[in-house]
Amino acid sequence: MRIAIAAAAALLLASGAQAQGLDCSKASTQTDMSLCADQAYRKSDAALNAAYKEVMARLKDNRDATTQLQAAQKAWLFFRDAECAFSSGGTPGGSAYPMVLSICLDKLTQARTKTLRAYLECKEGDMSCPVPGKQ
């Protein structure tokens, strides 16, 4: 599973230079569509990492909560990778595989980012929220 993900990533990285001037709204070849899907995923992954860092910063004074978030994020990453390997299983080795995989990774990453961002919007004193409100 991780080998397939790594292979897809390597294919996309090898073509990365081509993606620099690519207009994704006009992508028509499988390679271009795969590159655009990868670009979208990378953007979502950067947003996820930023949200995660913000939540961790908010939890800096609560060692138990930071440990729990780290464990949850590690488990979520495992789930995301396994789910996307499974859901893109209809295209292994095919030219559409990198695109299908990237679309899945992007979709799940956006959902996780939304969850983390919601934690940052908790009101002070909200006992149902694991992250303290912004001070």
N, CA and C atoms as an extended XYZ file, in Angstrom:
405
Properties=species:S:1:pos:R:3:atomname:S:1:resname:S:1:resid:I:1 pbc="F F F"
N         0.830       -1.184        0.000 N   MET     1
C         0.000        0.000        0.000 CA  MET     1
C         0.878        1.253        0.000 C   MET     1
N         1.822        1.344        0.918 N   ARG     2
C         2.692        2.519        0.958 CA  ARG     2
C         3.579        2.576       -0.279 C   ARG     2
N         3.920        1.413       -0.825 N   ILE     3
C         4.729        1.380       -2.038 CA  ILE     3
C         3.959        2.003       -3.189 C   ILE     3
N         2.674        1.670       -3.291 N   ALA     4
C         1.850        2.228       -4.362 CA  ALA     4
C         1.742        3.741       -4.214 C   ALA     4
N         1.567        4.206       -2.995 N   ILE     5
C         1.471        5.647       -2.755 CA  ILE     5
C         2.800        6.316       -3.092 C   ILE     5
N         3.904        5.699       -2.682 N   ALA     6
C         5.220        6.254       -2.978 CA  ALA     6
C         5.486        6.274       -4.478 C   ALA     6
N         5.065        5.227       -5.182 N   ALA     7
C         5.258        5.173       -6.629 CA  ALA     7
C         4.470        6.273       -7.323 C   ALA     7
N         3.251        6.473       -6.877 N   ALA     8
C         2.428        7.537       -7.466 CA  ALA     8
C         3.055        8.899       -7.192 C   ALA     8
N         3.539        9.091       -5.984 N   ALA     9
C         4.167       10.363       -5.631 CA  ALA     9
C         5.434       10.589       -6.452 C   ALA     9
N         6.218        9.543       -6.650 N   ALA    10
C         7.441        9.662       -7.437 CA  ALA    10
C         7.130       10.052       -8.875 C   ALA    10
N         6.090        9.452       -9.433 N   LEU    11
C         5.675        9.786      -10.792 CA  LEU    11
C         5.302       11.258      -10.878 C   LEU    11
N         4.563       11.722       -9.911 N   LEU    12
C         4.136       13.116       -9.924 CA  LEU    12
C         5.302       14.063       -9.682 C   LEU    12
N         6.216       13.701       -8.807 N   LEU    13
C         7.374       14.547       -8.547 CA  LEU    13
C         8.263       14.644       -9.774 C   LEU    13
N         8.394       13.543      -10.493 N   ALA    14
C         9.219       13.536      -11.692 CA  ALA    14
C         8.667       14.493      -12.739 C   ALA    14
N         7.384       14.684      -12.728 N   SER    15
C         6.743       15.573      -13.690 CA  SER    15
C         6.476       16.951      -13.105 C   SER    15
N         6.975       17.215      -11.914 N   GLY    16
C         6.690       18.463      -11.217 CA  GLY    16
C         7.066       19.710      -11.986 C   GLY    16
N         8.178       19.668      -12.699 N   ALA    17
C         8.605       20.838      -13.457 CA  ALA    17
C         7.569       21.207      -14.510 C   ALA    17
N         6.947       20.206      -15.082 N   GLN    18
C         5.929       20.439      -16.096 CA  GLN    18
C         4.718       21.149      -15.492 C   GLN    18
N         4.451       20.921      -14.224 N   ALA    19
C         3.254       21.466      -13.585 CA  ALA    19
C         3.362       22.958      -13.296 C   ALA    19
N         4.557       23.515      -13.330 N   GLN    20
C         4.748       24.912      -12.949 CA  GLN    20
C         3.836       25.866      -13.713 C   GLN    20
N         3.733       25.723      -15.025 N   GLY    21
C         2.924       26.635      -15.814 CA  GLY    21
C         1.605       26.039      -16.253 C   GLY    21
N         1.157       25.007      -15.599 N   LEU    22
C        -0.042       24.285      -16.003 CA  LEU    22
C        -1.308       25.012      -15.574 C   LEU    22
N        -2.220       25.212      -16.519 N   ASP    23
C        -3.534       25.782      -16.223 CA  ASP    23
C        -4.478       24.614      -15.967 C   ASP    23
N        -4.733       24.344      -14.699 N   CYS    24
C        -5.511       23.156      -14.339 CA  CYS    24
C        -6.957       23.230      -14.810 C   CYS    24
N        -7.463       24.416      -15.073 N   SER    25
C        -8.831       24.516      -15.584 CA  SER    25
C        -8.926       24.022      -17.026 C   SER    25
N        -7.765       23.873      -17.677 N   LYS    26
C        -7.745       23.408      -19.066 CA  LYS    26
C        -6.998       22.087      -19.225 C   LYS    26
N        -6.709       21.416      -18.131 N   ALA    27
C        -5.984       20.143      -18.201 CA  ALA    27
C        -6.798       19.137      -19.003 C   ALA    27
N        -6.156       18.522      -19.998 N   SER    28
C        -6.889       17.580      -20.844 CA  SER    28
C        -6.207       16.226      -20.969 C   SER    28
N        -4.919       16.156      -20.667 N   THR    29
C        -4.248       14.860      -20.719 CA  THR    29
C        -4.267       14.233      -19.333 C   THR    29
N        -4.113       12.931      -19.289 N   GLN    30
C        -4.110       12.246      -18.000 CA  GLN    30
C        -2.964       12.736      -17.132 C   GLN    30
N        -1.817       12.969      -17.750 N   THR    31
C        -0.667       13.466      -16.992 CA  THR    31
C        -0.977       14.822      -16.371 C   THR    31
N        -1.549       15.718      -17.162 N   ASP    32
C        -1.882       17.042      -16.638 CA  ASP    32
C        -2.936       16.958      -15.538 C   ASP    32
N        -3.947       16.125      -15.734 N   MET    33
C        -4.985       15.980      -14.706 CA  MET    33
C        -4.394       15.405      -13.425 C   MET    33
N        -3.459       14.474      -13.563 N   SER    34
C        -2.798       13.899      -12.386 CA  SER    34
C        -1.953       14.950      -11.675 C   SER    34
N        -1.240       15.754      -12.452 N   LEU    35
C        -0.426       16.817      -11.860 CA  LEU    35
C        -1.300       17.838      -11.133 C   LEU    35
N        -2.422       18.171      -11.725 N   CYS    36
C        -3.332       19.134      -11.092 CA  CYS    36
C        -3.931       18.565       -9.810 C   CYS    36
N        -4.286       17.293       -9.834 N   ALA    37
C        -4.817       16.653       -8.627 CA  ALA    37
C        -3.756       16.644       -7.532 C   ALA    37
N        -2.510       16.405       -7.918 N   ASP    38
C        -1.419       16.413       -6.947 CA  ASP    38
C        -1.203       17.816       -6.388 C   ASP    38
N        -1.272       18.828       -7.240 N   GLN    39
C        -1.127       20.211       -6.772 CA  GLN    39
C        -2.214       20.554       -5.756 C   GLN    39
N        -3.434       20.143       -6.043 N   ALA    40
C        -4.550       20.415       -5.127 CA  ALA    40
C        -4.313       19.721       -3.789 C   ALA    40
N        -3.862       18.464       -3.848 N   TYR    41
C        -3.586       17.729       -2.611 CA  TYR    41
C        -2.474       18.408       -1.810 C   TYR    41
N        -1.410       18.818       -2.476 N   ARG    42
C        -0.291       19.460       -1.774 CA  ARG    42
C        -0.734       20.757       -1.088 C   ARG    42
N        -1.606       21.501       -1.754 N   LYS    43
C        -2.141       22.728       -1.157 CA  LYS    43
C        -2.964       22.386        0.083 C   LYS    43
N        -3.788       21.361       -0.022 N   SER    44
C        -4.602       20.933        1.123 CA  SER    44
C        -3.730       20.411        2.252 C   SER    44
N        -2.666       19.700        1.905 N   ASP    45
C        -1.763       19.169        2.922 CA  ASP    45
C        -1.059       20.308        3.669 C   ASP    45
N        -0.681       21.352        2.948 N   ALA    46
C        -0.056       22.512        3.597 CA  ALA    46
C        -1.045       23.180        4.558 C   ALA    46
N        -2.306       23.275        4.148 N   ALA    47
C        -3.333       23.861        5.021 CA  ALA    47
C        -3.551       22.987        6.255 C   ALA    47
N        -3.530       21.673        6.068 N   LEU    48
C        -3.668       20.749        7.197 CA  LEU    48
C        -2.519       20.937        8.180 C   LEU    48
N        -1.304       21.000        7.673 N   ASN    49
C        -0.146       21.166        8.548 CA  ASN    49
C        -0.215       22.478        9.320 C   ASN    49
N        -0.681       23.530        8.673 N   ALA    50
C        -0.819       24.821        9.357 CA  ALA    50
C        -1.875       24.740       10.460 C   ALA    50
N        -2.998       24.108       10.167 N   ALA    51
C        -4.064       23.968       11.173 CA  ALA    51
C        -3.582       23.123       12.349 C   ALA    51
N        -2.880       22.036       12.053 N   TYR    52
C        -2.353       21.159       13.102 CA  TYR    52
C        -1.404       21.942       14.012 C   TYR    52
N        -0.519       22.725       13.412 N   LYS    53
C         0.425       23.520       14.210 CA  LYS    53
C        -0.304       24.531       15.089 C   LYS    53
N        -1.360       25.128       14.551 N   GLU    54
C        -2.136       26.089       15.347 CA  GLU    54
C        -2.798       25.406       16.541 C   GLU    54
N        -3.370       24.232       16.313 N   VAL    55
C        -4.013       23.506       17.411 CA  VAL    55
C        -2.963       23.101       18.443 C   VAL    55
N        -1.829       22.593       17.969 N   MET    56
C        -0.766       22.194       18.903 CA  MET    56
C        -0.285       23.397       19.721 C   MET    56
N        -0.179       24.549       19.101 N   ALA    57
C         0.244       25.750       19.829 CA  ALA    57
C        -0.774       26.112       20.907 C   ALA    57
N        -2.036       25.937       20.594 N   ARG    58
C        -3.094       26.245       21.557 CA  ARG    58
C        -3.061       25.257       22.723 C   ARG    58
N        -2.547       24.056       22.474 N   LEU    59
C        -2.504       23.008       23.505 CA  LEU    59
C        -1.162       22.947       24.239 C   LEU    59
N        -0.278       23.879       23.976 N   LYS    60
C         1.100       23.792       24.480 CA  LYS    60
C         1.213       23.606       25.986 C   LYS    60
N         0.241       24.077       26.736 N   ASP    61
C         0.295       23.957       28.192 CA  ASP    61
C        -0.408       22.711       28.719 C   ASP    61
N        -0.866       21.857       27.825 N   ASN    62
C        -1.598       20.657       28.228 CA  ASN    62
C        -0.944       19.433       27.584 C   ASN    62
N         0.005       18.849       28.309 N   ARG    63
C         0.774       17.724       27.773 CA  ARG    63
C        -0.120       16.554       27.379 C   ARG    63
N        -1.110       16.229       28.195 N   ASP    64
C        -2.003       15.109       27.876 CA  ASP    64
C        -2.749       15.355       26.568 C   ASP    64
N        -3.242       16.564       26.389 N   ALA    65
C        -3.982       16.886       25.165 CA  ALA    65
C        -3.075       16.849       23.940 C   ALA    65
N        -1.843       17.338       24.075 N   THR    66
C        -0.940       17.293       22.919 CA  THR    66
C        -0.605       15.854       22.560 C   THR    66
N        -0.407       15.016       23.570 N   THR    67
C        -0.137       13.596       23.320 CA  THR    67
C        -1.331       12.937       22.639 C   THR    67
N        -2.530       13.262       23.095 N   GLN    68
C        -3.737       12.691       22.490 CA  GLN    68
C        -3.910       13.161       21.049 C   GLN    68
N        -3.656       14.443       20.791 N   LEU    69
C        -3.779       14.942       19.419 CA  LEU    69
C        -2.743       14.292       18.515 C   LEU    69
N        -1.523       14.147       19.001 N   GLN    70
C        -0.488       13.488       18.201 CA  GLN    70
C        -0.903       12.063       17.855 C   GLN    70
N        -1.446       11.340       18.824 N   ALA    71
C        -1.904        9.965       18.578 CA  ALA    71
C        -3.070        9.953       17.593 C   ALA    71
N        -3.990       10.885       17.767 N   ALA    72
C        -5.144       10.960       16.863 CA  ALA    72
C        -4.703       11.286       15.443 C   ALA    72
N        -3.757       12.207       15.312 N   GLN    73
C        -3.289       12.593       13.975 CA  GLN    73
C        -2.541       11.444       13.313 C   GLN    73
N        -1.739       10.741       14.079 N   LYS    74
C        -1.014        9.588       13.540 CA  LYS    74
C        -2.005        8.526       13.065 C   LYS    74
N        -3.019        8.254       13.868 N   ALA    75
C        -4.047        7.275       13.483 CA  ALA    75
C        -4.825        7.764       12.270 C   ALA    75
N        -5.122        9.052       12.223 N   TRP    76
C        -5.849        9.598       11.075 CA  TRP    76
C        -5.028        9.469        9.801 C   TRP    76
N        -3.727        9.764        9.869 N   LEU    77
C        -2.865        9.620        8.694 CA  LEU    77
C        -2.842        8.175        8.203 C   LEU    77
N        -2.777        7.238        9.136 N   PHE    78
C        -2.808        5.821        8.768 CA  PHE    78
C        -4.131        5.491        8.085 C   PHE    78
N        -5.234        5.957        8.670 N   PHE    79
C        -6.551        5.735        8.071 CA  PHE    79
C        -6.623        6.345        6.679 C   PHE    79
N        -6.203        7.607        6.554 N   ARG    80
C        -6.284        8.293        5.258 CA  ARG    80
C        -5.537        7.533        4.179 C   ARG    80
N        -4.309        7.132        4.486 N   ASP    81
C        -3.506        6.421        3.495 CA  ASP    81
C        -4.116        5.072        3.140 C   ASP    81
N        -4.618        4.355        4.152 N   ALA    82
C        -5.240        3.050        3.900 CA  ALA    82
C        -6.532        3.204        3.110 C   ALA    82
N        -7.343        4.175        3.482 N   GLU    83
C        -8.609        4.417        2.784 CA  GLU    83
C        -8.369        4.785        1.325 C   GLU    83
N        -7.398        5.644        1.081 N   CYS    84
C        -7.132        6.061       -0.294 CA  CYS    84
C        -6.506        4.936       -1.116 C   CYS    84
N        -5.683        4.113       -0.494 N   ALA    85
C        -5.147        2.948       -1.208 CA  ALA    85
C        -6.285        2.014       -1.598 C   ALA    85
N        -7.232        1.831       -0.675 N   PHE    86
C        -8.384        0.977       -0.961 CA  PHE    86
C        -9.283        1.597       -2.026 C   PHE    86
N        -9.650        2.851       -1.838 N   SER    87
C       -10.621        3.465       -2.749 CA  SER    87
C       -10.064        3.695       -4.146 C   SER    87
N        -8.756        3.765       -4.284 N   SER    88
C        -8.166        3.905       -5.617 CA  SER    88
C        -7.721        2.554       -6.169 C   SER    88
N        -8.103        1.488       -5.480 N   GLY    89
C        -7.696        0.140       -5.871 CA  GLY    89
C        -8.203       -0.328       -7.219 C   GLY    89
N        -9.184        0.355       -7.779 N   GLY    90
C        -9.687       -0.028       -9.093 CA  GLY    90
C        -8.789        0.421      -10.226 C   GLY    90
N        -7.759        1.212       -9.913 N   THR    91
C        -6.893        1.752      -10.961 CA  THR    91
C        -5.402        1.474      -10.750 C   THR    91
N        -5.019        0.431       -9.992 N   PRO    92
C        -3.585        0.254       -9.711 CA  PRO    92
C        -2.789        0.028      -10.994 C   PRO    92
N        -1.689        0.727      -11.101 N   GLY    93
C        -0.820        0.560      -12.252 CA  GLY    93
C        -1.303        1.290      -13.488 C   GLY    93
N        -2.506        1.799      -13.459 N   GLY    94
C        -3.041        2.508      -14.615 CA  GLY    94
C        -2.641        3.971      -14.614 C   GLY    94
N        -2.824        4.609      -15.741 N   SER    95
C        -2.426        6.010      -15.854 CA  SER    95
C        -3.285        6.932      -14.987 C   SER    95
N        -4.489        6.503      -14.636 N   ALA    96
C        -5.367        7.335      -13.808 CA  ALA    96
C        -5.085        7.177      -12.315 C   ALA    96
N        -4.308        6.175      -11.939 N   TYR    97
C        -4.073        5.899      -10.517 CA  TYR    97
C        -3.563        7.116       -9.739 C   TYR    97
N        -2.518        7.821      -10.213 N   PRO    98
C        -2.042        8.968       -9.430 CA  PRO    98
C        -3.118       10.034       -9.224 C   PRO    98
N        -3.947       10.254      -10.237 N   MET    99
C        -5.009       11.246      -10.115 CA  MET    99
C        -6.058       10.800       -9.102 C   MET    99
N        -6.501        9.558       -9.218 N   VAL   100
C        -7.528        9.035       -8.313 CA  VAL   100
C        -7.013        9.050       -6.875 C   VAL   100
N        -5.776        8.651       -6.691 N   LEU   101
C        -5.169        8.657       -5.360 CA  LEU   101
C        -5.084       10.078       -4.800 C   LEU   101
N        -4.602       11.009       -5.611 N   SER   102
C        -4.476       12.395       -5.150 CA  SER   102
C        -5.824       13.019       -4.826 C   SER   102
N        -6.845       12.704       -5.608 N   ILE   103
C        -8.180       13.236       -5.339 CA  ILE   103
C        -8.676       12.738       -3.986 C   ILE   103
N        -8.462       11.465       -3.707 N   CYS   104
C        -8.866       10.908       -2.415 CA  CYS   104
C        -8.089       11.570       -1.276 C   CYS   104
N        -6.777       11.656       -1.422 N   LEU   105
C        -5.950       12.278       -0.389 CA  LEU   105
C        -6.390       13.718       -0.144 C   LEU   105
N        -6.685       14.428       -1.215 N   ASP   106
C        -7.123       15.818       -1.110 CA  ASP   106
C        -8.448       15.924       -0.362 C   ASP   106
N        -9.396       15.093       -0.736 N   LYS   107
C       -10.728       15.135       -0.117 CA  LYS   107
C       -10.651       14.863        1.388 C   LYS   107
N        -9.949       13.803        1.769 N   LEU   108
C        -9.859       13.459        3.189 CA  LEU   108
C        -9.031       14.481        3.968 C   LEU   108
N        -8.006       15.021        3.334 N   THR   109
C        -7.172       16.026        3.987 CA  THR   109
C        -7.966       17.307        4.230 C   THR   109
N        -8.781       17.702        3.269 N   GLN   110
C        -9.629       18.883        3.466 CA  GLN   110
C       -10.605       18.668        4.624 C   GLN   110
N       -11.162       17.469        4.710 N   ALA   111
C       -12.108       17.173        5.798 CA  ALA   111
C       -11.406       17.244        7.156 C   ALA   111
N       -10.199       16.705        7.245 N   ARG   112
C        -9.460       16.748        8.511 CA  ARG   112
C        -9.096       18.187        8.877 C   ARG   112
N        -8.719       18.965        7.888 N   THR   113
C        -8.395       20.368        8.133 CA  THR   113
C        -9.612       21.102        8.682 C   THR   113
N       -10.768       20.824        8.127 N   LYS   114
C       -12.011       21.446        8.605 CA  LYS   114
C       -12.253       21.086       10.071 C   LYS   114
N       -11.999       19.833       10.432 N   THR   115
C       -12.159       19.397       11.822 CA  THR   115
C       -11.200       20.148       12.742 C   THR   115
N        -9.932       20.225       12.348 N   LEU   116
C        -8.945       20.920       13.177 CA  LEU   116
C        -9.271       22.408       13.289 C   LEU   116
N        -9.688       23.011       12.192 N   ARG   117
C       -10.050       24.439       12.213 CA  ARG   117
C       -11.248       24.683       13.133 C   ARG   117
N       -12.183       23.740       13.167 N   ALA   118
C       -13.349       23.876       14.051 CA  ALA   118
C       -12.903       23.910       15.509 C   ALA   118
N       -11.878       23.125       15.855 N   TYR   119
C       -11.354       23.164       17.224 CA  TYR   119
C       -10.839       24.553       17.574 C   TYR   119
N       -10.314       25.247       16.596 N   LEU   120
C        -9.766       26.581       16.837 CA  LEU   120
C       -10.848       27.641       17.024 C   LEU   120
N       -12.073       27.298       16.709 N   GLU   121
C       -13.191       28.241       16.826 CA  GLU   121
C       -13.998       28.045       18.110 C   GLU   121
N       -13.558       27.144       18.964 N   CYS   122
C       -14.283       26.880       20.207 CA  CYS   122
C       -14.325       28.131       21.076 C   CYS   122
N       -15.431       28.297       21.732 N   LYS   123
C       -15.597       29.420       22.653 CA  LYS   123
C       -14.975       29.054       24.001 C   LYS   123
N       -14.428       30.029       24.657 N   GLU   124
C       -13.857       29.820       25.989 CA  GLU   124
C       -14.931       29.242       26.906 C   GLU   124
N       -14.583       28.178       27.616 N   GLY   125
C       -15.513       27.531       28.533 CA  GLY   125
C       -16.344       26.426       27.910 C   GLY   125
N       -16.196       26.177       26.604 N   ASP   126
C       -16.939       25.103       25.931 CA  ASP   126
C       -16.328       23.770       26.350 C   ASP   126
N       -17.005       23.069       27.243 N   MET   127
C       -16.480       21.816       27.794 CA  MET   127
C       -16.495       20.677       26.776 C   MET   127
N       -17.211       20.838       25.670 N   SER   128
C       -17.251       19.787       24.652 CA  SER   128
C       -16.103       19.923       23.655 C   SER   128
N       -15.268       20.919       23.846 N   CYS   129
C       -14.164       21.173       22.923 CA  CYS   129
C       -12.830       20.887       23.609 C   CYS   129
N       -11.964       20.099       22.974 N   PRO   130
C       -10.688       19.750       23.595 CA  PRO   130
C        -9.628       20.846       23.505 C   PRO   130
N        -9.925       21.915       22.773 N   VAL   131
C        -8.942       22.979       22.564 CA  VAL   131
C        -9.435       24.256       23.238 C   VAL   131
N        -8.594       24.867       24.067 N   PRO   132
C        -9.031       26.097       24.732 CA  PRO   132
C        -9.271       27.218       23.724 C   PRO   132
N       -10.177       28.100       24.067 N   GLY   133
C       -10.466       29.250       23.213 CA  GLY   133
C        -9.263       30.160       23.091 C   GLY   133
N        -9.258       30.947       22.037 N   LYS   134
C        -8.163       31.883       21.805 CA  LYS   134
C        -8.191       32.974       22.866 C   LYS   134
N        -7.024       33.294       23.365 N   GLN   135
C        -6.948       34.312       24.423 CA  GLN   135
C        -6.477       35.628       23.879 C   GLN   135
